[in-house]
Amino acid sequence: MIPAHIYNDPEIFELERDRLFSRAWSFVAHESEVPNAGDYVVRHVLEDSFIVSRTSTGEVRVMFNMCLHRGMQVCRAEMGNASHFRCPYHGWSYRNDGRLAGLPFHQEAYGGEEGFKRKGQRLLSPPRVSTYNGLIFVSLDQGAPDLEDYLGDFKFYLDYYSKQSSSGVEVKGPQRWRIKANWKIGAENFAGDMYHTPQTHTSIVEIGLFREPKAEKRKDGTTYWAGNGGGTTYKLPPGSIEERLRYVGYPDEMIDRMKETWTQQQKDVVGEDGFMVSAASIFPNLSFVHNWPKVEDSDEVVPFISIRQWRPISADETEVLSWFMVDKEAPEEFKQLSYKAYVMSFGSTGMFEQDDVENWVSLTSTAGGSMAKRLLLNSRMGVKSDDSPVSPALTKDEYSGPGKVHVGYGEYSQRAFLNEWADHLERPEPEATDTEVGSSDSSTTQSQNTIAEPLNAGSKDAK
């Protein structure tokens, strides 16, 4: 039973800022967004702004977008190509690897190197930076587990979206827009809500956009939770792995590369068990969707993959960032049709998007009222009164993938998501201390910057 007000409560949001997003791994970019030396994008983890840059040596670096002098944002464009970043306030300049390159009147203002040593100064790096299949993540917690440990068994499912050949994927975007809805609703929805499809999206099925005759067929798929993520699958018709991948629209040359790239266990989920991944979420706020609508004037379907991030703005507002993702080696015609399928279905004007957002905005608005503090929402779908499951978890003989997996409607994944969320909010934030930073590696904070204790740290009450 879930307190309704958690979806629009400023105090809860402050706890999320201090105890969740200060610790968890957050997605910031994909390596294909900065393919050439000097390319950069600017991304956020809540209010913290980061420059993701490809240096002249080909390395990808992530840097806190704040000048070492008086704290101005160094880079104010969202993306571009630059060898240096110049602070518009006082003119301090930095190479695209973060090293301080110059400051006006160094001798006159600081007494030169004797007064302020320029060498070794660089923009601050987040405490942890790591990648998986080209997806770049940061954590603001130096003590965070390694990214692969954090992802855990969800890596098995993440490969379906981000590793369809040995060349990996490329992304286009992001589209970016804001909705008056709490960030958790979208993340939960993508993690396991098959139950809304027959109601919310029934009109899309009725007009023939999808091959499936009824939206209710979602109940034949599974929900799963593995490691730090979970999602849903569709049940495919009988056939070999080749026939099942053709059913969702993949051409033979892509199928051949998938078979070469995926493990036998990953191939068995599709070819032997007959399930195909659909929507999924990595805790806390990165989601994926894989679907196969009809495009143009044809009965043939075309699959698309999208990644999306639910960036919290406030308790009742979220910025959505949505990328189109496709295998690098896919035929050009497939890429174009797949992009059309994505834009038609999701993204700022997608048909699914409009259906979903209407629900989420309404839920958030209602959760902000005083009555919501009296209501416990029923999140017990899939669980009987004695807490036994309506549908027992699949065994290894029935399902080849990792995690806890159930066929049919159920809120197993949403409960796992909220349990993880509650665990973070119940852990007090670590005490801030003056820490001299001594590494120039991009995966750690960098030399000759100081992480300072907040001025009010001593008086801040634990919530």
N, C-alpha and C positions, 0 to 999 in steps of 0.2 A: 504494500500500500504506500503510495508516493504522495508526500505533501504537495498540493497543487501549486503553492506559492513559490516553489523552487524555480519555476519557469519565468518569474518576473519579480525578483526580490533584490534590491540594491545591496543589502548586507551579504546575501549569498554570493552576489557577483564580486564583492570585495574579497571574500574568502577564496573564490576561484582565482582571482588575480594573485593573491599572496601565496596560496598553498598548492595550486594546481599548475597554472601556467608558468610559475617560477621553477617548476621541477620537471615537468613532462617534456618529451621530445616533440618539437613542433616543426612541421614541414615549412620550408621557405622557398624552394625553387627546384627545378630539374636542370641537370647539367646541359641539356640541349637548348636551354634558354640563353646560355652564354657560350655559344660555340666557338667564337673567335677571340683572340687576344684583345683585351680592352672592353669586351662586351660586359655589361652589368645590368642588373635589375635591383630594385629597392623593394624590400618586403618587410612585414611587421609581425611581431609577436605581441599582441595587444598594442600598447603604445610604443614599444621599443622598435626602432627602425634599423634595418640592417641592409648594407650593401653586399650583394653577392656578385663577385667580380672574377673574370678570367684574366689572370695576370699575363705579362709578356712571356713568361716561361711556360704557360699553359696550365698552371695550377689554378684551381678554383678556391677563392678565399671568401670568408664571410666576416664582415666588419661592422661594428656598431657605428651607426651613422651620426656621430656627434664629435665635433671638433674638440681637441684636447685643450684649447685655449679658453673659450668662454661658452662652449656647449652648443653652438649653432649646428644645425644640420649641414653636413658637408655637401651632400648630394641631394638636390631637390627635384630632379627629374626621376620619373618612374623607371625608365630604361634608356639605354643608349650605348655609346662606345667612347671610352676616354682613357688616355694614358695617365691622367692625373685628375684629382678632385680638388677644387679650390673653394675654401670656405668663403661665402659672400660677405661675412661680417668684417673680418680683419685681414683676410687674404692668406691665411695659412694654407699651404697646399700639400697634398699627399699623393704618392704614387698609387696606382690601382692595386697594389698589394698591401696598402695601408701605411707604408713608411712615410714619415714626415719628410717632405722634399724641400720645403722652403717656408720662411716666414719673413715678412717685410721688416726692414730695419733691425735685423738680428743684432748687429753690433750696437746701434744707438739705443735700442729699447732694452736689451738684455745683457749687454756687455759681451756679446759673441758667445763662443763655446764655453768660455770661462764662467759666464753667468748662467747659461742654459744650454746644455748639451743636446744638440739637435739629433746627433747620431743615436740610433736605437729607439727613438720615439716612433710610435705607430698607433693607428686607430685601434681601439680595444676590440678584441675578438670575443664572441660568446664563449662561455666556459667549455662547452662541448660542441663539436661539429662532426657529423658523420654522414655517410651516404649508403643507400641500398638501391641497387639497380638504377643508379643515376639520380634517385630522389635524395635531395639534400635536406637534412634535418639539423636543428640546433636545440640544445638544452641550456637553460640558464642556471643549471645546477651542476657544479663541478663533480658532485658525488653521484650523479645519475648513472644508472647501469649503462653498459655499452648498448648501442642502438640495436644490434642484432639480438642481444639478450632481451631488450625491451620489447621488440616485435615478437620474439618467441616463435611459436608454431604458426602465427599468422603469416610468416614469410612464405609458407607453402602456398597460401592463397594469393598473396601479393604478386607472386611470379606469374599467375595467369593474366594479370592486368599489365604488368610492366616488363615481362620477359618472354616474348613470343618468338624470339630468335636470338642468336648469339650477339647480334648488333644492338639489342635493346630497343628502346622506344624514343620517339621525339614528341614534343608537346607544342601546342599552339595556344596562345592566350597570354594571360587570363582575361576572360570577360570578368567584369567587376561591377557589383551593384550592392545596394543595401536594402534590407528588409526589416520591418518592425516586428522582429521575432527573436526569441531567445536562441542562442547558438546551440544549446543541447538538443533542441527538438529535431533539427535536421540531422545531426550526428546520430542520434538514436534511431531515427527513421531509416537511414541508410544501413544501420547495423543489423536490422532484423524485422522491420515492419512490412510483412507481406499482407497483413490483414486489411490494410487500407486500400489495396489495389482494386478489389471489386466494387468499392463504393466511390472512392475519390477519382479513379481513372477509368471508370466503366465506359464513359463516352468515347475515349480514345480507342478502346477495343471495339466498340460498336461501329465506328466509322471504318473499320478495317485496316487501321494503321499497323496492327500486329497480326501475325499469322494465327496465333492461338484463338480459338473460337470463343472462349469465355475467360474473363479475368479470374474467375474462381479457380482456374487451373494452377494458380500460385500455391494453393494448399498442397499440391503434390510435390513441391520442392522442399528444400530443407532450410533450417536456420542453424548456424554454427557459431561457436565462440572458441577461439584458439589464441593463446598468448595474450596480446594486448589489442585484439581486434576481433570482429565478427561480421557476419553477413548472411546473405540468402543465396539460394540457388534455384534454378528452374529444373524440372524433370524433363528430360529429353525423350523422344520416341525411341523404340528399339532400333538397334543397328550397331555397326562398328564405330570406332572412334572417328574414322574418316567420314562416315555417313552422318554422324551426329554433328561434327564440326561444319560439314556442308549445310546441314539443316539450319544452322544459325548464320550462314552466309559467307563462310570463309572459303577462298579459292584454294585449289589443291596445292599450289606452291607455298602458301602460308601454312597450310596444314602439315606439309612435309617438314617445314622448319620448326613448328611447334613440337612435333614428335621427336625431332633431334634434340630439342632444347629442354623439354620438361623431363622430370624424373619419371620412372615407371609408375610410381605411386600417384603422381599428378595425372599421368595419362589414364590411369585406372579409374579415377573419379569420373572422368568423362566417358571413357570407352567401355568400362565394365559396369560401373555403378549407374551411369546415365544421368549425371548431374552437371549443369553448367553454371558457373558463378554469375551472379547478377550484381546487386548492390552490396557494399561493405563499408565499414568504418574502422580506422585505426584510432584508438583512444589517444588524445581527447577529441580532435576536431578536423581530421582528414578523412574524406570519404571517396569512394569509387563507385562508378556505375558502368555496367556492361549490358547492352541490350541490342536488339536486332529488329528495327522497324522496317517497313517498306518505304522506299524512296522513289521519287519520280513516278511515272505511270507504268508501274510494273508490279507483278505479284512476287518478285524476288525480294528477299530481305537483305539488309546490309548491317553488320555489327559495328558498333562504335564503343569506345571507352572514354570515359571522362573522369578526371580527378577534380575534387572541389574541397575547398577549405572554408570552414565556418569561423571567421575571425570575429571574436566578441568585441563589440563597441561599448555596449552597456547591458544592463539586465534585460532590456527590451529591444535591442537593436543588434543586428549582425551584418557584417560585410561578407558577401559571398564572392569567392574567387573560383572561377571555373575554367579548367583547361581541357582541350581536346588532346587525346593521347593516341598514338598509333605506332605500330611496329615500323622501325626505320626501313626495313627491307620490303615492306608491303608495296605492291604495284601502285603506280601513281594514280591510275583510275580508281582503285580501291580507296586510296587516301581521300580523294575528292568526294566520292560517294559516302564514305564513312563520316566525313566532316559534315555533309548535308544532313545525314541521319542524326548526328549529335545536335546540330543547331535546331533542327525541327523538334527534337524531343526535350532537350535540356538547354542550359544556358539561359540568358536573361529573358528571352522571348519564347522558350520552349513550351510545348503543350503540357508536358508533365510538370514543369516548373510552376506554371501558373496555377494548376490544380493544387499542388502541395503548399505553395506559399499562402494561398487564401486560408487554408486550415491553420497553418502555423502562426499567422498574424492574429487570427481570432483567438487561438489558445493563449498566446502571450498576453493579449489585452485582458482577457478574462482573469488570468492568473495574477494580475496586478491589483485586483480589488480586495476588499476586506473579507469578503465571504470565502475567498480562495484559501485563506489561512485556517479555515475550519474544515476544509475538505481533504480527504485522502483519496487520491485517484486509484482506481483498480488496475494494477499492473500484474495480475495473477494469471494472465492467459497462459494456458498450457499446464497449469498446476491444479490438482484437485484439492478438496478441502483438507485432506490429510497430508498435503504437500507432496504427494507422489505425482509424477508427470502424467499428463493425459496421453502422451505418446512417448514411450520409453526411448532413451537415447540409442542411436544405432550402434551396432557392434562393429568390430573390425571386419567381420565377414560381410556385413551389409554396406559398409562405407569405408573407402580406402584412405580418406584424409584424416588429419589430426583434429583434436578439439572435441568438444561436446556437441553432438549433432542430433537434431530431431527433425522428423518429417512433419509437415503441417503447420498450422497457425500456432504461434506461441510467442511469448515475450521473454524467452530465455536470454537472448542477446541484449535486449534493453536492460534487463535486470543485472546482467554482468557488467554492462557499461556503467550503470548507476552505482553499483557496489564499488567499482573502481573509483568513480567520482567521489563517493562518500568517504572512502578510505583516505584520499588525498586531503579532503576538507577537514578531517578529524586530526590530521598530523600538523602540529604547530610548525610555522615556518622557522627555518634555522636562524640562529642569531647572526646578524651581520657583523663582520669584523674587518679591521684594517688588514688587507692582504697585499703584500708586495708581489707583483706578478713577475714571473721570471722565465717565461717561455715564449719563443717566437713561432711555435707551431700553431697552425690555424685551428687545430682541435682544442686548444687551450687558450686561456687569456694570455696577453702578450706583454713583452718586457717594458718596464719603466712606466707603467700605468698603475694607478692605485684604485682598488675597490674600497670605497670609504663607507664607514658606518653612517646610516641615516641620522640626521640631527635629532629626530624625535624618537630614536630607537629605544631609549631608556624608558620613555613614558607610554609607549604604545601598549594598549591592553590586548591580551589575547582574546580572540572572539570565540 
